[in-house]
Amino acid sequence: MTTYTTLIALSGLVIFSYLFDLFATKTKLPSVLLLLLLGIGLKLLSEHFHWQTINFLRILPTLGTIGLILIVFEGSLDLKYNKQKNSVIKGAFFAAFFILIITVVTITLIIQQITGRDFYLCFTNAIPFSVISSSIAIPSVAGLGKKTREFIIYESSFSDILGIILFNFAVSNPHISMSSFAGLGLNMALITALSIIACVLLLYIMGRISHHVKFFLIISILILVYAIGQSYHLSSLVLILAFGLFLNNADQIKHAWFRGVFLYENLANDLAQLHQLSAESAFILRTFFFVIFGFTIDIFKLEDQHIFLNGLLILFSIYFIRFAYLRIFKKENTVPEGFITPRGLISILLYYNLPNELKIPEIGTSFLFMAVLGTSIIMSVGLMTSKRNQKSIT
């Protein structure tokens, strides 16, 4: 490929992604689904014409990690806290926690039945299939009601965070003991302390920077702190969510010293620009990530009846558990919330971060692709159905 061919391809992907987003707002069909299909189509074309390509698997985890950071950060910047939202936050946290745990255990048993491997191996491989992807869920609820949108943003963000905590805990502790839980407690204490320090320090830096390049510096520092935390197996996504919430709600802190030192005249304008920048950056990264993921998948493996049927069993368990929980504990708005449980960027990242010795060959990228594709299609159908029902009621 020449330089100009590469530029044409990259800019074309962004244009297609923009058109997919416009199409998604009209139809409730997730743009991610269209990006995956575009990636598959490009893979088939490249094989047909024997185009030379690079090993995209090397850059996929990096793209996905930065995209995850920006998507969670963008979502948290949309959230304004008040005491009336305590019930929504608490309900979203418990939904994320219990649905995650029950789903992990259920899929573990399914994988154990499929492969005959020991419980620990099946458990670590089940986690990526059990986490809701905020990278798909958050953009997909943009057109829904405020209450539903806030519940999904909180729930999917909590699911990402809890999924990463559980994943790090499982990978680091093949044998559970009291010291394992002590380490988990220390992990949470450290990330809480780091989040508080980072939030205050970054807000202080924002108010003191006079250079015209400002927001990419803040985002770069945020990514740096996240990467350092993750390298020490800390659940750094907590920091990303906390910083977004802190920035958007700093004006509610009434302490005179805090307001005098940290709040400044152009804060609201800076927040709007930071939100816009993170949203557009997340859009670019999400575009390339899902197109590349679609490109790396061998779709013909889905012709294997064994993979297809077991994939359907995993999908059924995901939705049965979610609808059952929402019906029993949330009771209201089971639709469309029940359908919004996509697997995506976080699932792919967790799978690729599994150590090679823990990966089960029978549970490969084909199962993962089916989970991502299947949940996206089901979510699309659910959102379009609920939209038609709302129109018929009105």
N, C-alpha and C positions, 0 to 999 in steps of 0.2 A: 504493500500500500504506500502511495506517495503521501506527502504532507497534506496536499490539498484534498485527496480522497478521504483521509482521516478526518479532516475538518468538516467536509461535507457530511460524512457519516455521523459525527458527533452532533453537529447542529441539526441534522435531520431527525435524530432521536429526540432531541429536546422539543422540536416543533411537533413531532408526533405525540409526545407526552402531554404537551399543552392542549392539543386537540382532544386527546383522550380524556383529560380533565374536564374540558367543556362538555364532552359527550357524557361523562360520568354524572355531572350535575343535573343533566336533563333526564337521564335514564336510571340513576342509582346503581349503575354497573360500575364496580370499582375500577379505577384506571390501572391499578396494579394487575388486574386480570388481563387487561389489554396489553400491558407491557410484557407480561410473561408470554403471551401468545406471539407478540412481536419478536421476542427473543428466540422462541422456538422456530418461527418462520425464517429468521435470519440464519439459524443453525442449519436448517434444511437447505436453504439457498447456498450457504457456504460449502456444504458437502456436495451439492449438485455441481457447482462451478469450480470446486477444488480451490477455494480461496484460502490463502495462508492466514492463520490466526495465531494469537498468542495464548499462553496458558492463563485464562481468566481466573482460575481458582486461586491464584496467588494474590490478586487484588480484591477479590470478593469480600473477605472478612473485614479488610480495612475500610472499604466503601460502606459496608453495612454498619460498622461500628459508628462511624462519623454520622451517617444518616440517622441511626437510632438516637444518638445524642441530640441532634438538631430537631428531630420530630418530637421527642419528649419535651425538650426545652420550649419549642414553639407551642405545644399543647398547654404546658404549664403557664405560659405567659397569657393565655386566654382566661385563666381562672382567677376570679376575684373572691376572696374569702369574706364571709360574714357568719355570725353565729347560727343563722338559719340553715346554713349548708352543712352543719355538723352531722345531721342525719344522713345526708347524701354521701358525705365522705366516709362515714362509718359503714353505711350499707355497701358502698363500693369496695371498701377494704375487705370486709367479711366475705363478700361475693367472690372477689379475686382469690382470697386465701382458701376458702373451703372448696370452691370449684377447682382450683389448681391441685390441691391435695387429693381430692377424690378422683379427678381425671388422671393424675399421675399413677395412682395405685391401680386404677382400672386398666389403663393402657399397659402398665407393667405386666399385669396378669395376661393380657392379650399377647404381648410380645413373648412372654414365657411359654404360652401355649403354642405359639408359632415356631419358636426356635429351640425350646427345651433348655435354654441357658439358665444360670443361677439368678436369683432374685436381684442381687446387687447390679449385675450387668444390665438386666432388663430395666431396672429402675432408672439408671443413668441415661439409657437410651430413650426412655419414655418422656423425660422432662421436656426436650425440645418440642414434642408433639402436644404438650399440655398448656403452653403459655400463649395467652392472647397477644396478638401483635398490635401494638399501639401505632406502628407505622402505617397499618391499613385501617384500623378501627377509627382513629382520630380524623383522618381526612374524609372517611365515609359518612360520618355523622354531621358533617358541616351544615346540611340542610334540614336537620331534625330540630325538634323543640329544645329549648334551653335546658330543661331538667334532664331530658334523655341525653343530650350532648355532654353535659357535665358529668353525669353518672358514667358514661362510657369513657370519657377522658381520664377520670380518676381510676376507674376499674382497670382499664387496659394498662395504664402507667403502673399501678400497683402490681398487676399481674407480671409485667416485665421485671419489676424490681424483685418481687418474691420469687419469680422463676430463676433469676440470676443468683439470688441468695441460696436457693435450694440446690441449684446446679453446682455452685462452688462448694457447698457443704458436702454434697454427694461425691464429687470428684476427689475432694481432699480427704475424705474420711471413709475408706472402704470398710473399716471396722468401727462401728459406733461405740463410743464410751462417754463417760462424764466429761473427759477433757475435750471431746468433740464439741459438746454444747457450751463448755466454758470458752472455747475458741470462737464459737459463733457469737456469744455474748460480747466478747472483746471486739470482734469484727464490727458489730452493730454500734458499740460505744465509740469506736474509732471513727467510723464513717459519719456518725452524728456530730462528733466534735469537729471533724474536718469540714462537714457541710456548713456548720455555723460560722467557722473561721473564714471559709471561702466566700460565703454569701456576703458577710460584712466587708471583707477585704475587696471583693470585686465591685461592690457598690461604691466603696470609697474611691477606688481607682477610676471608675466611670465618671465620678464628679470632678476629678482632678485632671483628666486628660484634656488638653487643649488642641492636640494634633488633629488634623482632619481625618486621619485614619484611626478609627476608634473601636468600632464594633467587631471587626475581624480580630483585633487584639484580644478583646474580652472573650470571644468565642474560642480563640486559640488557647488562652489560659484555661478556660473551662475544659477543653479537650485534653490539655496537658495534665490537669489535676485528675480528670477521669482516668486517663491512661496510667498514671502513677498509682492510683488507688487500685485499679484492676490488676496491675502487675503484682500487687501484694494481696490479691484475692479479696479485696474489699468490694462491697456492692455499691460501686460509685454512681450508679444510676439514681440512687437516692439524692446525691448531691445535685444532679442536673434538675430533677423535679423540684427540689428545695429552692434552688437558686431562682428558677422561673417564678415560683410562687412568692418568694421573698421580694423580688423586684416589683412584681405587680401589686404587692400589698404593703410595701414599705411605708406608704403614706398613712396607713392605719395605725402605725406605732406613734403614740402620743408623747413619749418621753422627750422632754425639751432638749436634753443633751444630744440624743440620737438625731432628732430632726435638724438641729443646728450643725452637726458635723457631717451627716451622711446625705440628707436630702438637699437638693439644689434646684434652681429655678427651671432648668430645661429637662428635668427628669422625665416628665410625661412625654415630651417630644422624642427624647432619646429612646424611651421604651417602645414607642411606635416604630421608630426606625430599626431598632434591634429586632423587633418582632417581624418586620417585613424582610429584613436580611436573612434571619434564620429560616423563615418560611420559604423564601426563594432558593436558599442554599439546600434546604431539605428536599425541595422539589427536584433539583438537579441530581442530587445523590440518589434519591429514591428511583429516579428514572433509570440511571445507569445500573444500579444494583439489580433491579428486577429484570431488566433486559438481559444483563449478563447471566443472571441465575437461570432464566429461561433458555439462554444459549448453551449453558453447560449441561442441561438435562437431556438424557436419552429417552425421548418420549415413547419409543418402540418397546421399552421394557414394561410399559403399562399393558401391553398385550398379554403378558403373563397373567393367567387367570388367578394364580396364587396371590400375586401382589395386589391385583385389583380387588378381589373379594376381602382380603385382610385389610386393605386400605379402607374399604367401605365399612368394615366392622369398627375400625378406629374412628371414622367420621361419625357413625351412629352413636358410639359411646360419648363422644364430645358433646353432641347436641342433646342427647337424652339427659346427661348429667346437668347441663346448663338449664334446660327448660324445667327440669324437676326442681332444681334449687330455686330458680326465680319464682316458680309457681308456689312453692311452699313458703318461702321467706320474704320475697318481695311482693308477691301477689298482684301488684299493678304493673302495667306496661310490660307484660311478658313478651309482647310483640311491639316494636321490632327488636328490643334488647336481646331476646333469645337467639336471634339469628346473627347478632354481631359478636362473633367469637372467632375472628380470622386467625389463621396461622400465617406467618410471613417472615419479616426480616429477623426478628428475635429468635424464631425457631431455627432459621437457617444458620444464624451466628452461633447459637448454642451447639448445634449439630457439628459444625466445622471446628468448634473448640473442644470437642470430645477428644481426649487422648486416643491415639490409634489402638492401644491395647484394650480400650474400653468399647470400641465400636464393634457392633455385631454386623457381619457382612450381609446377613439376610434382611437387615433393616437399614437400607441404604437411602440414597437420594431419591429413588423412585417413590418410596413411601412418603418421604418428606414433600416431594413435588405434588403428590396426590393430596396430601393434607392441605398444602397451601392453595392449590387449585380448587379442591373440593369445597373448602370453607369459604373461599371467595365467591364461588358460584352460588352456594346456598345463601350466603349473606346478600348477594345481589337479588336473588329471587325474593327473599324475605323483605328487603327494603322496597322493592318495586310493588310487592303485594300490599304492604302496609300503606304505601303512598296511594295506591288505587282505592283502598278501603277508606282512607281519610277523605279522598275526593268524593266518594259516593255518600259518605255521612254528611259532608257539607253541602 
